[in-house]
Amino acid sequence: MTRLHKDSFGILTAVLALGLLAACQPTVRVEAPKDPITINLNVKLDADVRVRLEEQAEEDIESNSDIF
């Protein structure tokens, strides 16, 4: 093989290897969802409301102890 033939073969091999590497790159896509996002928050606030009412009731009883 002549030197020119060896050089062109090496360049061709390098170009082919780079082409294969470029073809194997992973693709990441960021897309908006088609369906709306639903967040279901079933939070029970019963205990918090009861504590507030009990504290308010105790304050009312202490400030108006003569009516009970």
Secondary structure, 3 states (H helix, E strand, C coil): CCHHHHHHHHHHHHHHHHHHHHHCCCCCCCCCCCCCCCCCCCCCCHHHHHHHHHHHHHHHHHHCHHHC
